[in-house]
Amino acid sequence: ELYNSKRREQYHRQSELSRKKRRERERMRYHSLDFDNAKDRNKRRASLERERYKKLSQIELAARNAKRRERASLLRKEKKGPNGNDSGQDMDMDMDVDVD
């Protein structure tokens, strides 16, 4: 616990440039793993994620899945763009229009 609080404090003290460099180093290290190490990493990450999901209640899981579906829907709408059939803009065709 003491170690974690010290690491948190160090993280908050570092500048944005330092954070950017650190993230870049982590990204390079992550992507530079060879095939077997990458498979091991992915297995480890998948098992951790499964453990996290098992700890969630049904209500929390439903809320998380709803957020995920909404993000996916928004992403699909953004990908279709303004020239697609569904540009992400909902037009209400049932409006009452008075013409005098």
Phi and psi in degrees as GROMACS dihedral restraints (atoms count N, CA, C in turn):
[ dihedral_restraints ]
;  ai    aj    ak    al  type     phi  dphi    fc
    3     4     5     6     1   -62.8    20    10
    4     5     6     7     1   -42.0    20    10
    6     7     8     9     1   -61.1    20    10
    7     8     9    10     1   -45.2    20    10
    9    10    11    12     1   -63.2    20    10
   10    11    12    13     1   -41.3    20    10
   12    13    14    15     1   -66.3    20    10
   13    14    15    16     1   -36.4    20    10
   15    16    17    18     1   -65.6    20    10
   16    17    18    19     1   -42.9    20    10
   18    19    20    21     1   -64.2    20    10
   19    20    21    22     1   -40.2    20    10
   21    22    23    24     1   -61.4    20    10
   22    23    24    25     1   -43.6    20    10
   24    25    26    27     1   -62.9    20    10
   25    26    27    28     1   -43.0    20    10
   27    28    29    30     1   -62.9    20    10
   28    29    30    31     1   -40.5    20    10
   30    31    32    33     1   -61.7    20    10
   31    32    33    34     1   -43.4    20    10
   33    34    35    36     1   -71.4    20    10
   34    35    36    37     1   -23.9    20    10
   36    37    38    39     1   -80.2    20    10
   37    38    39    40     1   -23.7    20    10
   39    40    41    42     1   -74.2    20    10
   40    41    42    43     1   154.1    20    10
   42    43    44    45     1   -78.3    20    10
   43    44    45    46     1   167.6    20    10
   45    46    47    48     1   -63.3    20    10
   46    47    48    49     1   -36.2    20    10
   48    49    50    51     1   -63.9    20    10
   49    50    51    52     1   -42.0    20    10
   51    52    53    54     1   -62.9    20    10
   52    53    54    55     1   -40.6    20    10
   54    55    56    57     1   -62.5    20    10
   55    56    57    58     1   -43.1    20    10
   57    58    59    60     1   -62.1    20    10
   58    59    60    61     1   -44.5    20    10
   60    61    62    63     1   -63.2    20    10
   61    62    63    64     1   -42.0    20    10
   63    64    65    66     1   -64.1    20    10
   64    65    66    67     1   -44.7    20    10
   66    67    68    69     1   -60.8    20    10
   67    68    69    70     1   -39.8    20    10
   69    70    71    72     1   -64.5    20    10
   70    71    72    73     1   -41.9    20    10
   72    73    74    75     1   -62.2    20    10
   73    74    75    76     1   -43.6    20    10
   75    76    77    78     1   -63.7    20    10
   76    77    78    79     1   -40.5    20    10
   78    79    80    81     1   -63.3    20    10
   79    80    81    82     1   -43.8    20    10
   81    82    83    84     1   -63.6    20    10
   82    83    84    85     1   -42.8    20    10
   84    85    86    87     1   -65.0    20    10
   85    86    87    88     1   -39.3    20    10
   87    88    89    90     1   -62.7    20    10
   88    89    90    91     1   -46.1    20    10
   90    91    92    93     1   -83.0    20    10
   91    92    93    94     1   -11.8    20    10
   93    94    95    96     1   -90.1    20    10
   94    95    96    97     1    -0.1    20    10
   96    97    98    99     1   -67.1    20    10
   97    98    99   100     1   141.6    20    10
   99   100   101   102     1   -76.8    20    10
  100   101   102   103     1   176.8    20    10
  102   103   104   105     1   -55.5    20    10
  103   104   105   106     1   -50.2    20    10
  105   106   107   108     1   -65.8    20    10
  106   107   108   109     1   -42.7    20    10
  108   109   110   111     1   -65.8    20    10
  109   110   111   112     1   -37.4    20    10
  111   112   113   114     1   -65.5    20    10
  112   113   114   115     1   -40.6    20    10
  114   115   116   117     1   -62.5    20    10
  115   116   117   118     1   -43.1    20    10
  117   118   119   120     1   -62.3    20    10
  118   119   120   121     1   -44.0    20    10
  120   121   122   123     1   -60.1    20    10
  121   122   123   124     1   -44.8    20    10
  123   124   125   126     1   -65.8    20    10
  124   125   126   127     1   -38.3    20    10
  126   127   128   129     1   -62.0    20    10
  127   128   129   130     1   -45.0    20    10
  129   130   131   132     1   -62.2    20    10
  130   131   132   133     1   -45.5    20    10
  132   133   134   135     1   -64.1    20    10
  133   134   135   136     1   -41.0    20    10
  135   136   137   138     1   -64.4    20    10
  136   137   138   139     1   -41.7    20    10
  138   139   140   141     1   -66.9    20    10
  139   140   141   142     1   -38.3    20    10
  141   142   143   144     1   -63.1    20    10
  142   143   144   145     1   -41.4    20    10
  144   145   146   147     1   -66.3    20    10
  145   146   147   148     1   -40.6    20    10
  147   148   149   150     1   -60.2    20    10
  148   149   150   151     1   -41.9    20    10
  150   151   152   153     1   -61.7    20    10
  151   152   153   154     1   -42.7    20    10
  153   154   155   156     1   -62.0    20    10
  154   155   156   157     1   -42.9    20    10
  156   157   158   159     1   -66.1    20    10
  157   158   159   160     1   -35.8    20    10
  159   160   161   162     1   -64.6    20    10
  160   161   162   163     1   -27.7    20    10
  162   163   164   165     1   -79.0    20    10
  163   164   165   166     1   -16.3    20    10
  165   166   167   168     1   -76.4    20    10
  166   167   168   169     1   145.7    20    10
  168   169   170   171     1   -78.0    20    10
  169   170   171   172     1   168.7    20    10
  171   172   173   174     1   -61.4    20    10
  172   173   174   175     1   -37.2    20    10
  174   175   176   177     1   -67.8    20    10
  175   176   177   178     1   -44.7    20    10
  177   178   179   180     1   -63.6    20    10
  178   179   180   181     1   -40.8    20    10
  180   181   182   183     1   -64.3    20    10
  181   182   183   184     1   -42.2    20    10
  183   184   185   186     1   -63.4    20    10
  184   185   186   187     1   -41.0    20    10
  186   187   188   189     1   -65.2    20    10
  187   188   189   190     1   -42.6    20    10
  189   190   191   192     1   -64.4    20    10
  190   191   192   193     1   -42.5    20    10
  192   193   194   195     1   -66.8    20    10
  193   194   195   196     1   -36.6    20    10
  195   196   197   198     1   -63.7    20    10
  196   197   198   199     1   -42.6    20    10
  198   199   200   201     1   -62.4    20    10
  199   200   201   202     1   -42.3    20    10
  201   202   203   204     1   -62.9    20    10
  202   203   204   205     1   -44.8    20    10
  204   205   206   207     1   -63.7    20    10
  205   206   207   208     1   -38.5    20    10
  207   208   209   210     1   -65.8    20    10
  208   209   210   211     1   -42.7    20    10
  210   211   212   213     1   -61.6    20    10
  211   212   213   214     1   -41.9    20    10
  213   214   215   216     1   -64.0    20    10
  214   215   216   217     1   -40.4    20    10
  216   217   218   219     1   -63.5    20    10
  217   218   219   220     1   -44.3    20    10
  219   220   221   222     1   -62.9    20    10
  220   221   222   223     1   -40.6    20    10
  222   223   224   225     1   -62.5    20    10
  223   224   225   226     1   -42.6    20    10
  225   226   227   228     1   -61.2    20    10
  226   227   228   229     1   -42.1    20    10
  228   229   230   231     1   -64.8    20    10
  229   230   231   232     1   -39.6    20    10
  231   232   233   234     1   -65.0    20    10
  232   233   234   235     1   -38.3    20    10
  234   235   236   237     1   -66.0    20    10
  235   236   237   238     1   -36.7    20    10
  237   238   239   240     1   -67.1    20    10
  238   239   240   241     1   -32.5    20    10
  240   241   242   243     1    69.0    20    10
  241   242   243   244     1  -174.5    20    10
  243   244   245   246     1   -72.9    20    10
  244   245   246   247     1   -20.0    20    10
  246   247   248   249     1   -90.7    20    10
  247   248   249   250     1    -9.0    20    10
  249   250   251   252     1   -80.2    20    10
  250   251   252   253     1   175.9    20    10
  252   253   254   255     1   -65.2    20    10
  253   254   255   256     1   -39.2    20    10
  255   256   257   258     1  -117.0    20    10
  256   257   258   259     1   101.6    20    10
  258   259   260   261     1   -89.0    20    10
  259   260   261   262     1     5.3    20    10
  261   262   263   264     1    91.0    20    10
  262   263   264   265     1    -3.5    20    10
  264   265   266   267     1  -102.9    20    10
  265   266   267   268     1   122.6    20    10
  267   268   269   270     1   -88.4    20    10
  268   269   270   271     1   119.5    20    10
  270   271   272   273     1  -104.3    20    10
  271   272   273   274     1   129.1    20    10
  273   274   275   276     1   -89.5    20    10
  274   275   276   277     1   108.8    20    10
  276   277   278   279     1   -88.5    20    10
  277   278   279   280     1    -3.8    20    10
  279   280   281   282     1   -97.5    20    10
  280   281   282   283     1    21.5    20    10
  282   283   284   285     1   -76.1    20    10
  283   284   285   286     1   142.4    20    10
  285   286   287   288     1   -85.5    20    10
  286   287   288   289     1   124.8    20    10
  288   289   290   291     1  -118.1    20    10
  289   290   291   292     1   124.5    20    10
  291   292   293   294     1   -94.5    20    10
  292   293   294   295     1   121.4    20    10
  294   295   296   297     1  -112.4    20    10
  295   296   297   298     1   118.4    20    10
